[in-house]
């Protein structure tokens, strides 16, 4: 009998019992806090909210740019974060410096409760992601109630996707991407049910939902469709450096998600071309500040973004804004969606050089021989970013959304009327 039950006790001793008590503690702690959070949300409904839009609590650099876009539209905006990453720490309110932000479970939960109550009284509108707001960070069940609590507090929520927050892989039609996710992030499977529930609850209860990129694969609804909500301040024209017409072809790649970005395909293509005597250089950059990334972009001839997902992101946007050509895989069905929706003026508007894992080698070979292709893509890139991803372009999109949710900004003719 002892031998029969021994594996069971080993399993408990190995951590199952600890996880059970950990979850139970969170559940009980949140249950006790819920009446106070509910009362705070209810009282916040009548509070005089001082800021039109809050952006947080995740430390995404896009929030910094989105704040500029909102201010350009005439709305007051503020970024707040519960932590910071290596990319930037340039946020208005940093709760990672708060005395409660220590590695103790009860303190972390209390800090999340505090940030929720604080934000509900401070902001008329929140721009958040499908990870949720402060109550979406490590809570047992309050994450599911958070959109209802913000609604109770009279706070409008604009919900944006950014990547892993919406990637319900059972909904993806891209088998290569499924494989890449399994290789790069095997633990993503443990969050599958939670991510799906978050996408569904925020899509149903959020005030305004924004779709775009390949994120549309995982979403069942959006109120506004954008090619991508990513925005960027355009660099000065003098900062631009055209691609070199002679000498080695200098490629820049950021392998922060190696399988997802198709890094091994890029390395193999470059090695095979070099073995054939073709002068190609590959520089790879990861985990460095954004300023260093921009410097390396200016020194490259062409940027290789990603070969698997089927759409472009911030790295490609920064490159095109800096007058650099970009290689990236664009899925035809996504292009068809954005053309049909009137967001793209035809299939040739995106000035990206198309390539995937199978065609990359020959694309690089062609670019090494015909540098005019690079020059043409570089010249068209900045105009494309101005139309779709500049702070001014995103400002216009956000102003339309906010005009519906909270009205025009204070001081405008419509508001005074």
ABEGO torsion letter per residue (X at the ends): XAAAAAAAAAAAAAGAAAAAAAAAAAAAAAAAAAAAAAAAAAAAAABBBABABBBOABBBAAAAAAAAAAAAAGBBBBBBBABBBAABABBABBAAABAABBBBAAAAAAAAAAAAAAAAAABABBBBBAAEBAAABGBAAAAAAAAAAAAAAGBBBBBBBAEAAABBAAABABAAAAAAAAAABAAAAAAAAAAAAAAAAAAAABABBBBEEAAAAABABBABBBABABBBBBBBAAABBBBBABEBBBBBBBBABAAAAGAAAAAAAAAAAAAAGBBBBBBBBBGBBAAAAAAAAAABABBBBBAAAGBBBAAAAAAAAAGBBBBBBBBAAAAAAAAAAGABBEAAABABBBBBAAAAAAAAAAAAABAAAAAAAAAAAAAAAAAAABAAAAAAAAAAAAAAAAEBBBGBAAAAX
